Amino acid sequence: MAKRPIKPTQTIPLLREADLPLSSKPIEPRDPRQPRLPFDPMPDRIEPCLALLSLKVPKGDNWIYEIKWDGYRLAVHVEPTGVRILTRGGHDWTHRFPEIGKAASELGPATMILDGEAVVLDEQGRSDFGALQASLGGRGGKRTSHEAILYAFDLLYFDGHDLTALGLHERRQMLADVIPDQTGQIRLSEAFEGDGETLFAEACKHGLEGIIAKNDDRPYRSGRTGDWIKIKCIQSDTFAIVGYEPSTKVPGAIASLLLAARKAKELVYVGSVGTGWKRSEAVALKRRLDGMRTAAPAIKLKNKKLVFVEPTLAAEVEYRAWTKDAQLRHASFKGLREAAAHAEIYSIDD
C-alpha cells in the first residue's frame, strides 16, 4: 500500500510591530489538571538477581550466554549527587574502586544503576580473583583498587525510569548504548546466542570458571529464581570459616581450615581445606584467626586439636565434587571473601 504524501507544515509568521520590543509571558503556576510525565524515583538499592547452579546448560531460543567472571559483584549507582558503588550485600565500597567510579561518572548526565562484576584480568584476559584481592591490599586489606575493571551485564535504572520490569533483551539493548567503549574501566559483558554447550566447552578449555545462562525474556527479579543459571567448569563456592587445625610441621601456621555452609538458618560442617596457600599465608591466617577464637563454636566436632572461631570470615574454595555425606572432595583454598560479601555463603538447600 502506497503511503500518503506528507503535507508541508504551514507556519504563521510572528505578528508584531517592528518598533516594539519582544517580551515573554510571565510563567504561570502549573495547572493541577495537567498530566505529569511518568517518573520512577531512584531506588536506594536493588537486591541482585542470583544465578542458580546447574550441571547442564539450558537450551532454547530464549536463552543467552555470558562468560562467568570471577570477582566481586557490584551495583554502580550514578546519581545526581555522585556515584555510589555497592557490594552484593549492600556495603558501600565506592572508595575501594575509584577508577570504576570515575568511569561511571563519565558515562553521561543520565542517572543509572549498572549491575556487574569487578575483576582484574591476567595476561590472557581471564579474571583472576587472587589478583583482585591483591589489588585491594591482600586478604583482609583495605586498599583501593586502581587495576579493577567492571564488566557490566545489566541496566536496572536509567534516566528516571525503572527498567527491572522490562525483558533482559530490552535492558541489554539500552546497556549497549550506554557503554560503547570496550577498553575503559567499565566494559560490556558480551552475550552469545546459539549453542551454549559449545561456549561452555570453550570456556573450560581456556581455563575460565564457566558460563552464565540467562532467560532473555524475563524481567529482573531478585534472588535465585532460575532466570539465571550458572554452569561451572570447576566448582567454586564461598564457605564460612568456623575453625582451624594447627600445623604440626610449621610453627605458628594452620594445617587446614574448617568450613561450614548454610542449611536453613544454621551452619553445618562440610569438611576442611588444607591446600592452596603459601607458608607465609598459613602463618598470617593463624594469626588473624587467633583473634577470633570462641568458646561457643558454630559447629560441634570431637577433636581436641581443633581451634574454633567466630564465623565472621568466609573462604572461597575450589572443589571437585560432594561426597554422599555432604562433604567437599579435593578442596583447594582460593582466597578470603570480605565480610561485606558474607551473604554469598553457600546454602546446602540450593
N, C-alpha and C positions, 0 to 999 in steps of 0.2 A: 504494500500500500504506500502510495506516494505521500510524503509529508507536506503539510500545508506550509506555504511560504510565510516566513515571519515578517510581520509588518514593521516598518521602521518606527521607532518610538518618537512620538510628537512631543516637543518641548514648548513650554510657554516662556517667552522672554521676560526678564526681570523688569517690572514696571516701576520706574521711579523718575523723578526729575533730576537732571544732571547736577544741579546746584545743591541738592540736599544730601547730607551725609548718611551713610548706611548705619543703621542701629539694630541691634538684636533685641528680640523679645525677652523680657525677664523670665528666668526659669521658674516655672510654677511647681507647686508640690505635686508628687506623684498621685494619680488617680487610683484609689484603692481597688477600683473595679478592673484595672488593667492587669492582665495576667503576667506573672513573673516567669522568667526563663528557668527551666529546671536546673537545680544546683545541688550537688551532694557534698555535705561537709566532709572535710578530710578526716578519716579515722585516725585516732592516736596510734593504733596498732591493729594488724590483722593477723590472727593465728595462721601459721603456714599450712599449706596443703602438704601432706607427707606421703611418701611412696610406700606401698605395701610390698613386702619381699615375696618373690615368686621364683620358682625354679625353671619356669617356662616363659618364653617370650610370647606375649599375646599377639594374635593375628587379626587382621581385618582392615578395611579401608578407613575406619575411624581412628586408627592408632598412628601416632608419630613417635619417633625415637630420637633420643639425645644421649650424648656421652654422659656418664655419671662422673661428676667432678668430686675430688676428694679434698675438701677444705672446710670452711665454716659457712653455714647457711646465714645469709644476711638479708634484711629488708632495708632498702635505702629510701628514705623519705626526703623528697625535695619539697620543702615547704616555703611559704612566703618569707619566713624569718630565717631560713637557712636550711642546712642538711642535717638529718639525723640518721645514724646507722644503727640498726637494732639486730641483736642476735636472735636465733631461733627461740630462745627462752625469754626474749623481751628486754635484755640488758642493753644499755646504751654503750656502744663501742665506737662512737664517732671519732674519738680521739685516737683510737688504735689503727684506723685506716684513713689517714689524712689525704692520701693521693686519690683514693676512691671517692672520698667526699668532695675533693676539688673537682674531679672529673664530672661528678653528678651535678654540681652547681653550674657547670658549663654546658649542660645538655640543652638548655633553653630557659625561657622565662616561665614555662608552664610548671605547675605543681604536678608531682607524680610519686608513685610508690613502685620501686623495682624489686622484684624477687629474684635472688640469685645466689651464687656461691663464690666466696672469696678464696682464691687459690694462689699458689706460687708454682710456676712451671719449671720443669727441668729442661735440659738441653734438647730433649726430643719432643717438647711441647706437652708433656704429661703433667698432671697435677701431682705435686709432691707434698704430702701432709707434713712430713718431717721438716721440709724447708720452710713451710708456712709457720710452723711452730718456732723455728729458729729465728725467723724474721720478726716474731713477736717477743723475742727475748728468751727463747727456750721454754722448757716445761715450767709452767707457773710464772713465766716472765711477764713484765708489764710494759714492754717496749711498744713503739708504734711500728707498723709495717709499711715501708715505702715500696717494697717489691710486689706486694699482693695486687692482683687484678680481680675484677668482678666479672664473672660470666653471668649475665642476666638472662633469665629464661621465661620471665613473665612480667606483665604490666598490670597492676591491680587498681591503679587510680591514675587519672590523667586529666589535667586542666579542669578541675572542678567536677569530674564525673567518676563515679564508682563503676569499675569495669568488671567486677567479680561475677556479675550475672551473665556476662557475655561468654560465648564459647571460646575455648582456647585458640582456635584458628583466628578469630577476630582479634583477640588480645595480642597474639604474636604478630599479626599484620601491623598493628599500631606500634608495637615494640620495635619492629624492624625500622620503622620510620624515625623513631626516637634515637636509635643507636646506629648511625650509618657507618661509623668508623670501627674497624676490627683490629686496630693497632694500639688503641689507647688503654687507659686503666679500667674502662668499662667496655665490655665486648658482648656481642650477641652470641648466646649458646646456640649453635647450629642445630636445626631439626632435620631429620631424614624421614622420608616416606618410603613405603615399599616393604622390602624383605628385612624384618627386624632380626631374624636369626643370623643372616649374613653379617649385619652390623655387629651383633654380639660376638660372633666368631672373630671378626677383625679386631674388635676391642680387646678381647682376651689375647689374641696373637701379638698385639703391640704392647702388652703389659698394662693395660688400663684396668680400672676397678670393675667396670661393667657398663650397663646402659640403663636408661630410664625410658619406659614406655608410657605415653600419655594419651588419654582419650581426647581426641581433637574436638569433640562436640560438647564437652562438659563445661559447666561454669567452674569458677574457682571455689572449692569447698575445703574448709579447714579440717585437719585431721587425716587419718588413714581411711579414706572412703573407697579405695580401689580404682579411683580415676587415674591415679599414677601408680605404676608398677616398677619396682627395681629388680634387675636381674644381675647378679654379681658373678664375676669370674672366680674370685676367691672371697669367701665370706669374711666380712669385716664389720664389727659392731662395737658399741660402747657399753662397758660394764662398770658397775660400782666397785671400788676397791674397799674391801671390808677388813683387810689384814695382810700380813705377810709372814713368810717363813725366813728367819735369819740364815745367812750363809755360814756354813762351817768351813769354807775354803778361803773366803775373802773377808777379813775382819772388817766390821762396820758396814757390811753390804747386805742386800737381800738375796735370797735364793729364788724366791717366787712370790708373786702377788696372789692373794686370794680374791676371787671375783664373784660378783652376785648380779643377778638380773631381777627385774620386777615381775611379780606374779600377784595380780590384783593390787593390793595396797602394801604388800610386803616384799622384802628382798629374799631371794632364795639362792643358795650356793650353786654355782655352775662350774666349779673347778678352779684351777690355778694356771698361771702362765710364768714360765721360768726362762724364756729366751727372748732375744730381741733388743738387748741393751748392752752397752759397754760397761766395763768395770767401774769407771768413774760415775756413770749414771746409776748403777746399782747402789753405790755409796750415797749419792745425792738423794735417791728415793728413800732410803732408810732414814736418813737424817730428817727428811721432811715428814715422813710418816710417824716417826717417833714423837713428834709434837702433836700428834692427833690420836694418841692412844686412848683407849676407853676400857672401862671395867664392865661395860654392858654391851657386848658385841651384837651386831645386827643379825648374825647367824651363829649357830652352835656347832662347833666341831671339837671332837675329843682328841686334842693333841697339845701337850704342854709346851711344845716348842714354838707354837704359833703365837703371833702378836696381833691383837685385834685393834682396829682403828675406827674412828667415826667415818661413815660412808659419804664423805664430802668431796672426795676426788673420784674421777672416772678415768678408765683406761680404754683406749682404742686398741682392739685386739683382732688380729687375723687368725682364722682357724679353718680347718678343712671340713669338719662335719660335727654333728652332735652324736653322742652315744645314746643308747636306749634309755639310760637313766638320767638324761638331760645334763650331761657334762660335755665340755668343749674338748674336741680332739685336735691335736697338733697345733696348739695355740702359740702365737708369737706376738709379743708386745710391740705395738706400733707407735704409741705416744700417749701422753696425758691429754685429756679434754679439760678445758677450763670449767670452773664451777658454773659459769654462765650457760654452759652447754649441757648441764646435768640432766635436763629434760630428755636428752637423747638416749638415756639408758635403755638397753634392750628389754623389751617386755616379752616374757615367755608365752604370753597369750597371743602374740602377733602371728 
